[in-house]
Amino acid sequence: MKLKFYGVRGSIPTPGPDTVKYGGNTVCVSLQSLADTHIILDSGTGIRLLGDELIKDPREIYILLSHNHWDHIQGFPFFVPAYMPNRDITIVPGVTEANAPDAILQQMGGSYFPVEADDLPAKVQVNKQVNDTWWYKDILIERKAMNHPGGGSAYRLTVDGIKIVYAIDNELYPPNDPVTSFEQWIEFVKDVDYLIHDGQFIPSDYPLKMGWGHSQIKDALSLAVQGQVKNLVIISHDPARTDRDLDQIALDIKQQGYEFKTIIAREGLVIK
């Protein structure tokens, strides 16, 4: 099993000298099993880099979307395999409100983009999953509703005996009644090998950004403790968070002496 991170930033791309180490592309993560099954998690601007790697890779492309906010779909119009004939691309949308399973393709219509989705040479289909549990080849996928404005889905993936939870743009303690409670999240992440979780905010960001649909890093750490996870990967970095800021956050977490390993996600990070 291999995870590779192509984009780790939340909200908006942040190129520039202060984000070189951790990267400025919005979220995109690649998962590959020992049997060579490939899943793409989200389609932020990082998917453009992944697409360049897949030009000579004939495998079917399977994209799991968490939700339709722009930073999670905006890379797809620049995904090279979509412009290649005889390529099969399946997109599984997150469960959102309003129901808009094809939003990733609708962004290519009208005055938004010069290429219409219907003109893409690849065979692109949107597969709206009815059940919250299903298989994609050798990977078991389970879905859980996120606490985020407009909704969205977190995923628990079991592959090669490894359990991974991908819960991005998820507010563990929203100001209103949560769609999924903290206790339910503990159960969902219980004993996973890798918890990839939103950690966009720090205490100084509150109360201004409460209800924006993102978690404080300290709450993600608390979930990892109570869920007894083996590794926590913090992702969806705030656009204002510099490399120096993230280095300091990593140091502060290390000094707290958690039993599990904490990783601050960065572009190019590979976990085998």
N, C-alpha and C positions, 0 to 999 in steps of 0.2 A: 504494500500500500504506500502511495506517495501523495502528499499534499504539496501544492506549490501556490504561492500567493503572488498575484499579478497586480493587485490594487488593494489598498488597505485604508484608504481615506474615506471619510464620511462627508456628505452634503455637497461638496463641490471640489473639482480638481484643484490642487495647490502646487503648481510648479514653482520653482525658485530656489535660491541658495539655502534657505532655511529648512528645506524638506528633502534634501538629497539622500540622506541616509535611509529614511523610512519610506520615502516615496510620496508622490502627490496624486497618483491615479486613484479614482474611486473604485469601489470594491469589485473584485473578481478573484475567485479561488478555484483551482483545478484539483480534482481527486482522481487518482488512477489506481485500479486494483491490480493484484498479481495476475489476474486473468486478462488484463489489458482493457478492462471496461473503464470508460472515461466519462466523468460527470463534471460539468462546469457550474459553479455556484455564483450566481449573479452576473450581470452584464454591464458593470461600470466601465469606465474608460480603460481599465486594465485589460479588458478582453481584447483590445486591439493588439496588444503585445502577444497574447496567447494565440490569436488568429494567425499571426505571422509564423508561429511555430507549427501550426496545423495545416499549412498550405500543402505539404506533401504527405500528410497523414490522412489516409482514406477512411478512417473509422467514422461511424455515425456520431453526430454531435448531439449531446443531451444536456440542455441547460435548465437548471432549477432556479427559479426566481423567488426571492423572498417577498418582494412587492414591487410596485410600479413607480415609486418616486424616482425622479430623474437620475439621481446618482447611481441607481441600480440597473438602469436600462440604456443610458445614454451612449454606451460604447458599441451597442449592436450595429448601428448604421456604418461603423468603421471596421466591422468584423469580416476580414477578407474571405473566409470560406462561404459566406452568404452570397458572394459574387461569383462563385465557382459552380458551373453546371455539374450535375451528377453528385452533388453533396446533399446528404440528408441531415437536416437540423430539426430536432424536436425541442420545443420550449414548453416547460411546465410552469404556469404562472402561480404565484402565491394567491392565497384567498384574501381578496381585498374588498373594501367598500368605498365607492360603488364597485360592482362587479365589472371588471374591465380586463378580461384575460388576454386580449390582444393589444394592450396598450404599447407594448414594446415595438409592435409593427405600426400602430397608428401614428407614432411619433415621426414616421417617415412619410406622412401624407401632407397634402396641401402646401402651405408656405413654410413648413418646418424643415424640410430636407429635400434636396434636389432629386433624389432617387425614390420612387414609390416602392413600397414593400412588394406589391404585385409584380414589379419588374425585376425582382431579384432572380438570378439564374438558378440558385439552389432551391431544393425542395424544402420549404420551411413550413412546419405545421405546429400549431398550438394545441397541446394535449392537456385539457383541463381535467385534473384528477378528481374523481368524485369521493373516493375513500381517503382516509388519513393514513393508511398503510398500504404500501405496494412494493413490488420488486422491479428493479431495472437490472435485468440480467443477473449478476451475482451479488448485487447490492440491495439490501433491505432499506427502504426509505419510510420513515415515520414523520408525521407532520404535526405541528402544534401552533396555535394562534399566538401571534406576537402582540405585545402591548405597544401599539404604534398608531399615530393618527392615520386613518384610512385602512388600517388592518395590515395583514401580511402573515407570512408563515416562517416558522423556524423548522429545521429539519434535524432528525436523528438518523444517521447513516451507519449501518453495520456492514463491514466489508473485511474479509480476510481475518475475521476474529477480532477486529478493531472497531470500537464504538466511537463515533464522532457526533457532536452536536454543533450545528451552525445556527446561532441565534443572534442575528445582527439587526440593528435598529429596534431594540427591545428595551422598554423601560420597566425595570423590575419593580419599582415602586412609583407608579403613576399617581397623579393627584386624585383621579377619579377611580371608580371601581375597576380593577384590572380585568381584562378578558381572561388572562391566565394568572393565577395567584402565585406568589413566591413559593408556597408549598407545592404547587403543581409543577413549577419549574424544577424544584429539588428532585421530584420524582422523575421528571423527564431527563435530567442530566445524570441521574444516579450512576456512579461507578464508570462513567465514560472515560475513555483514554484521552480524548481531546475535546475540550469545550472551547469553541471559537465564539466569543461573546463580545457584544457591543460594550465598549468602555470609552465613550466619547467625552464624558464629562468628569470634572473634578469638583469638590465642594464649592470652590469659589465661583463656579458657573451657575450655581443655584442662589436664589430661587428664580432668577430671570428665565431660565430655560426648563424649568419644571413643566412637564406635560408635552415637551417637544418630541418624546418618543425614544429617548436614549437613556442609557444607564450611567450612573457614576461608577468609576473603576472600583471603588470600595465595595459596591453592591455586587459587582461581578465576582470579586474575590470572596465575598461572603457566600455567594451561591456555590462557588467551587469548593469551599470548605464543607458546607453542609451537604453538598451532593457527592462528596468524597471522590472528586475527579482526580485523574492522574496528572493532567497538564491543562493549564489555562492559557489560551491565546487571546490577547486583547486586540480588538480590531475596531474599525470605524473611527479612526482618530479625527478629532476636531480640526477643522481647517486652520484654526489659529495655533494649533499645537506644533511647535518647532521640533527639530531633531534634538536640540538641547533639552527642551521640556520633556520629551519622551525618554531620553537617557536618564533624566532625574527621576522620572516616575519608575523606571525599571530599577534604579538603585534603591529607591525608597521601598519598593515591594520586596526586593532581595533582603534588605535589612530587617524586614518583619519576620523572616524565617518560616515561611509557609512550608508545609510538608510536600506540597505538589510543586511542579515547575511552572513558572509563569514566563510567557514569551510575549514581548511586544511585537506584533506583526509588522513586517516590513516587506516591501516589494522584493521579489526574488527569493524570499525565504522558502526553503524546501524542507519538509518533514517526512522522513522515511520511517 
